[in-house]
């Protein structure tokens, strides 16, 4: 240490390596491989949105009676939200004056309290392990600056699956247009969403808001049923759903492939999820709640090919969703 202090020049190389390592770490963490947050746990939602989600799960539970599915949807006992805490939040929400779904919330709370859950043992943080990991990270950064980075400079970075990226880019809000049923009444909101085979986590949702930013509900599309085995998943049915904050119900319709629509066993299996609809080019389906109405139109679709039955799973499916306040919905053509 005395030698280092007596010869300041000997500090230049370590300081430069440290600064370069920090800069490289920031570049890697913020530019090349940035952290992307998806599928946030329900416990991390804003309290208002969390209440809407609790009401949504309680409504689903009232129709299916599947408490294990409800625990999975809520992340109970997995995401820092125990069944007892979820039950307490449900009862607190049920106690809100004027709730029409009080019985559904109370019923789910009771079932969660009765569910037997094996507690997972927890251990305190291992300080030695944390210190070793921190030192290893510093050493890797230093090695990257001195040895690895000059050799790999210019090589392309790893990219996520192309299908998932294209689907994420193609699912968005767009400017409302008056091209629905020949009416001049523009929708309150309009969205486009695209699925492409290989995007096994396809599940889109859109917030419905007024021009002044008041939250009215949500709508979206997700995978409902797959067939066959192996990767990628072969999607044979999608769920198109509409949630209205002024309605206790979440309306869902199941958009099926030609094979699924004609298979009575599959239709029976999917019946609890919603009314079946056959996916056809330019076909439109409607979902209606107390104050909202959604029309979902099939803009483009293709079936996948392979060893499974013909026209049994989707290669791609592009949908356009338009939302109107119910009092201004134009008459269907």
N, C-alpha and C positions, 0 to 999 in steps of 0.2 A: 504494500500500500504506500509506504514511504517512497519507494522508487517511482511509483506512478505519479505521486504528488510532486516529486522533484523533477520529473520529466513530463510535463503536460502533453507533449506531442504523442506520447505513448497512449494517451486516452482517445486520440482522434479516431482510430480504427474501430474500437468498441462502440464509441458514441455514434459514429456514422452507421455501423451495422445495426445498432439498436433503433435509431431513427428510421433507417431504411426498412427494417423489419416491421415497425409500427405502421409506416406508410403502406407497405405491401399488404399487411393484415387488413387495413382499412379498405384498400382497393379490392382485395379479394372478398371481404365481407359485405361491401356496399355496392360494388360494381359488377364483379365477375360472378360471384355466387351469393347474391343477396338473400337474406332470410325472407321467406314469404309465408304469411300466416293464413292458413285455410282451415276449414272445419273447426272453428273456434268452439270450445266447450260451452254448453248452455249457461254454466255458472258464471262465465266471463261476460255475458251479454249485459247491456244496459238494463237497469231495472224495469223500464217500460217495455222493452222488447222481450225481456225475460218473462214478464207477465203474459204477454201475447203467446209466447212459446208454451208456457205452462198450460194455458187455456187450450192451445192446439193439441197438446199431448193428451190432456184430459178428455177432449172430444174424441180423439182417436181411440182412447182406452174404453170410453163408454160404448163404442161400436164393436170393438174386438175382444175386450175383456182380457187382453194379454198383458199381464203386469210385467213380465220379463222384457217385452218389447218396449213398454213405457220406460222401464229403468234404463234400457239401452239408449233410447232417444234422449233421455234427460242426463245421461252420464252419471247416474246415481252410483255412489260408492266407487267411482273411478276417477272423476275429475274434481276432487276436492269438494264434493257435494254429496253428503251421505243421504241415505234414504230418509232418515229422521229430519234432516235439514230441509230436504225437498218437501216432505210432508208438512212441515211447519210453514214453509212458504206457500204451499197450496192452500192451507187453512187460512193463512193471513189474506190471501187473495180472495178466498171464498167469503171472508168477512166484510169485503168491500160492499158498501150499500149499492143495491140495484143490480147485483150480478145475477143474470139469468141462468148461468151455468154453475151455480153454487153446489148443486147436488153432484155434478160430475167431478168438480174439484175435491169435494169431501170424500167421494168414493175412492178416487185415486190415492188420496192421502192415507186413507184407512188401509188400502191394500199395500202401500209402500211400508207402512209401519208394521204390518204383519209379515212382510217378506223376511225370510231368514237369510242373513248375509254373513258369510265367514269373514271375520275381520282380518285384514292384512297386516302382519306385524311391521312396525316401522322402526327404523334405526336412525340415530342421530348422524349428522354429517361426519364423514371420515376426513379429518383435517389433513392427515398425512397423505391420503390419496389425492386430495385437492391440491396440496402443495406439489406433489410429484407431477400431476397433470399440468399445472401451471408452468413448472420448469421444462417439461417436455414440449409444451407449446412454444415457449421462448426458444428452445433449442431448434425446433423445426423451422421457425421463422428465420433464425440465423442461418441455418443450412440452406434454406430456400434462397436467401439473399446472396450468399457466397457461392453456392455450387449449382443448385437446381435451376433457379430462375434464368440465368444467362443461357442455359441450354435449351429450355423449353420456350423461350421468348418467341412470340409470333405464332405458336401453335394455337388452334382454335380451342376454346373452352368447352367443357361438357354442357350439353343442352338437355332439357327435359324432353319427354316423349313428344314427338311432333303433333300427334293427334290431340293430346291434351292441350297443348299450346294453341293450336288452331281453334279448338272449341272454345277456350277461354276468350280468345280475341273476338270470336264471332258472336258471343253472347253479351248483349249490351242494350242500353236504352237508345232509341232513335227518335228523331223528330216526328211527331204525329202527322199523319197524312189522311186526307179525306178520300180514301180509296176503298172504303168498306161498304159493300152493298149499294154502291152508287149514291151515297149520302154526302152532303157537304159538312156534316157535323163531325169535326175532328175528335179523335179519342182524347181522353184526359192524359193518357200515357200510352206509349207503344214500345214494344221490345222485340228484339230478334235473338234467337238462340239456335245454336247448331251443335248437333252431335255427330261424331265420326268414330267409327269402330276403332277401338284401341284406347278410348277415353273411358276407362272402367270406373272413374269417380265422377262421371257426369251427373251434376245435380245443381241446377241453376235456380236462383230466386231473385225477384225484383221487388223493390219497395215502391208502393203506390202512394203518391203524395199529391196534394192540391198545388195550385200555382203559388200559394203562399207558404208551402212547405209543411202543411199539416199532414201527418201520417194517417192514411186511410186503410191500409192493409198490405198484403203481399200476394204475389203470384209466382209460379215457377213450373219447371219441368224437371223430372228426375227419372232414373232407371227404376222400373217396377218389377220386371221379371227377366231372367236370362235362361237360356237353354244350352244343352251340351256341356262339354268340359273343356278345360285347357284355356290358355290365354291367346288372344284377348277374349273377354267375355262376349257372348253372343246375345245381344239384347233383343227380346221378342215383344216387349211391351214397355211403354213409358207412362208415368203419371203426370197429368196436367192438373194443377191445383190452384185454388183461389181462397185466400184468407181475408176476411173482412172484420175489422176491429169492432164493428157494430153488430156482428152476427156470431152466435155461439158455434156455428157449424163451419167446418172447412170443406168446401166442395171439391171433389176430386173426380176426374174421369180418366179412364185407362185407354190409351191409344195403342192399339194392337197391330201386329203384323197380320198378313192375310192367313198365315198358318195358325197363329194363336187365336184369331177371331173365329176360325172354323173348328177349333179343337174344343169340344165341350168340357173336357177335364180341366184344361187351362182356364177357360172362361169361368168355370165354377170356382176354381182356386182364387182367381183374381176378383171375383164378384164383391167381396167385402171391401176392396180398395176403392171401388167406384164403378160408375156405369161404363160398359165397354163401348169403344168406338173403333171403327176400322180406319187405319191410316191409308189415305189415298191422296194423290197429288191434287192440290187446290181444295181439298176438303176442309171444312171449318167446323169446329165444335164450340159450344157455348157453355159457360159456367156462370151461375147467377147466385148472388147472396142477397142480403137485406138491402144493401145500398150500392153494390157494385155489379158490373157485368163484364165478363171477359170473352172475347172471341179469339180462338187460337186457330190459325190457318197453316196448313201444310204447304210451305213454299217449294220445297224440293225434297225428294227422298229416293233412296236406292236400297235394294236388298243386298245382303252379303252373299257370297258364293262359297261353297265348300262341300263337306260331306253331309251336312245336315239337310233336312227337307228344304225344297225350294221355297223361296219367299217366306222363310221362317224367322230370319233375324235381319236387323237393319245394318247396312253398311254406312249410311248417313241419313240424317233427318234434320231438316231445317224448318223451324217454326217461327211464325210471327204472331205476337200476342198484342191485342189492343184492349184497353180498359176504358169504360165509360162509367160516370156516375149513373145510377140506375134511372134517375128521372129524365136523363137526357139521351138515353140509348136510342138510336134510330131503329125503326122497324126493320126486321130481317126481310131480305128480298125474297 
